[in-house]
Amino acid sequence: MHYSSSLEYLVESSYTSSYSNINYFSKNIVYNHGYAPNEPVMFNESYFRMTSTIKYKPKQEYSSTYTTNHLFTPEIFLNASRPNTRFVVGIDGVKSIVEENFQLMMKEKLPGNISINILPFDEFKSLHSIFGVWNNGILGFSINNIKKEIFVRENHLDVLMIVIGHEIGHVMTPKLANKHDEEAKAFAFSIEWAKTIKEHDVANLGLSIKNGVDFEPARNGLHDVAFSFVDFMVKKGRKAIGLHNDLARNYISIFNIFY
């Protein structure tokens, strides 16, 4: 997962708005339930399902360096011995589940301006190449602007739900100027998202979700700081979604002296 503050120069599209933010969710370990990150996927034109036709054309010049760090994995929320779940090849197979979990968690409908697109491997890789260097560990990315775009590569339902939930945590509210707070915001949302799946056994995925989060992020000064803050606050009794909301509204910050 990576946060970048300026990508509007990278893309020309059929949308009138420019893109200003891209977020990542990725894994770097092999999925042991029947699908590996670098496993070839057969292209099927009918799998490409999006809410509207998008034509991307990268500009010739890039005004800044684009880098990515792939650090978080869905497995931090998933039991290692969980049952095998079905492989999802399009948004039709998961949209109602996402909407159900969001409704249970937020007590409101999923915002209509959030577009979720589940793509075959080849299409996902091709689309991502417009934005930056490809890595086989990339599972999803999102762009947070007037239009909230989430792009996820087809995967097993349990992994897919965690990836989508994390990206919703990024795009549901405007991006934060502080990248540490932005990462903490999305991670707090992910914790509540996974907890909701487990408590309500959404799509029979309850047994797939861990009772708690067991995660040791790389000590890079960003993800470890963001996670440590969220973990600390949740263990102090703060509800994860409340923490997400307070971060999104700039009521609190990782760098606040007093919590």
Number of C-alpha atoms within 10 A of each C-alpha: 23 19 21 15 16 14 18 14 16 22 17 16 14 13 13 9 12 18 23 18 20 25 24 26 24 22 23 16 12 13 16 10 14 12 14 14 19 11 11 10 12 9 12 13 9 9 15 16 17 15 11 10 10 10 11 14 12 14 11 8 8 11 10 10 6 13 11 16 15 17 20 21 22 21 20 18 22 23 14 14 10 15 12 13 17 12 16 19 22 22 20 12 14 18 14 12 16 22 15 18 23 20 13 15 19 13 10 11 13 16 12 8 12 17 17 23 24 28 25 23 24 15 17 21 18 11 16 17 13 15 15 13 11 14 18 14 18 24 28 26 25 26 23 24 19 15 17 23 21 24 23 25 23 23 26 18 20 27 21 21 21 24 27 24 21 29 30 27 25 32 25 18 17 15 23 17 10 13 17 21 25 24 27 29 30 26 27 28 26 26 25 22 26 28 21 19 27 19 13 14 15 16 17 12 20 20 16 23 24 18 15 13 15 12 15 13 17 13 9 10 10 17 23 18 19 22 20 17 19 25 20 11 16 17 11 9 8 13 16 23 22 15 23 27 17 14 21 23 13 13 10 17 21 18 11 8 7 7 8
